[in-house]
């Protein structure tokens, strides 16, 4: 899971941790733990995060460095 993309997209959209947590109806701490890899997230949460950021879960959470080999 590539959480750096999540942080970059959130910052590009000008959304703070607090605003993101409010939009997701979770606590600030809960969202902070997701973004910092301290807590896993459900598929439903990934979809909700992507919707807020105007993208897809794959664009946020899949690594762009995948290789076949």
C-alpha positions as CSV (number, residue, x, y, z in Angstrom):
1,X,0.0,0.0,0.0
2,X,1.4,3.4,-1.0
3,X,0.3,5.8,1.7
4,X,2.6,8.6,0.4
5,X,0.2,9.1,-2.5
6,X,-2.6,9.6,0.0
7,X,-0.7,12.4,1.8
8,X,0.4,14.1,-1.4
9,X,-3.2,14.1,-2.8
10,X,-4.7,15.4,0.4
11,X,-2.2,18.2,0.6
12,X,-2.7,19.1,-3.1
13,X,-6.4,19.4,-2.5
14,X,-5.8,21.7,0.5
15,X,-7.5,19.3,2.9
16,X,-6.2,19.1,6.5
17,X,-6.2,16.0,8.6
18,X,-9.1,17.5,10.6
19,X,-11.1,18.3,7.5
20,X,-10.5,14.8,6.1
21,X,-11.5,13.1,9.4
22,X,-14.7,15.2,9.5
23,X,-15.6,14.3,5.9
24,X,-15.1,10.6,6.7
25,X,-17.0,10.8,10.1
26,X,-14.0,9.5,12.0
27,X,-11.8,11.0,14.7
28,X,-8.7,13.0,13.8
29,X,-6.6,10.4,15.5
30,X,-8.2,7.5,13.5
31,X,-7.5,9.3,10.2
32,X,-4.0,10.2,11.2
33,X,-3.3,6.6,12.0
34,X,-4.5,5.5,8.5
35,X,-2.4,8.0,6.7
36,X,0.7,7.2,8.7
37,X,0.4,3.4,8.4
38,X,-0.5,2.8,12.0
39,X,-4.0,1.4,11.2
40,X,-5.3,-0.6,8.3
41,X,-8.4,0.5,6.4
42,X,-11.4,-1.2,4.9
43,X,-12.2,-1.2,1.2
44,X,-15.2,0.9,2.0
45,X,-13.0,3.5,3.8
46,X,-10.6,3.5,0.8
47,X,-13.5,4.2,-1.6
48,X,-14.7,7.1,0.7
49,X,-11.2,8.6,0.8
50,X,-10.9,8.3,-3.0
51,X,-14.2,10.0,-3.5
52,X,-13.3,12.9,-1.3
53,X,-10.0,13.3,-3.2
54,X,-11.7,12.9,-6.6
55,X,-9.9,9.8,-7.7
56,X,-9.9,6.0,-7.4
57,X,-8.6,3.7,-4.6
58,X,-6.1,2.2,-7.1
59,X,-4.7,5.6,-7.9
60,X,-4.1,6.3,-4.3
61,X,-3.1,3.0,-2.7
62,X,-1.4,0.9,-5.4
63,X,2.3,1.5,-5.8
64,X,3.4,2.9,-9.2
65,X,6.5,0.8,-9.0
66,X,4.9,-2.6,-9.6
67,X,7.0,-4.8,-11.8
68,X,6.5,-8.3,-13.3
69,X,9.5,-10.5,-13.0
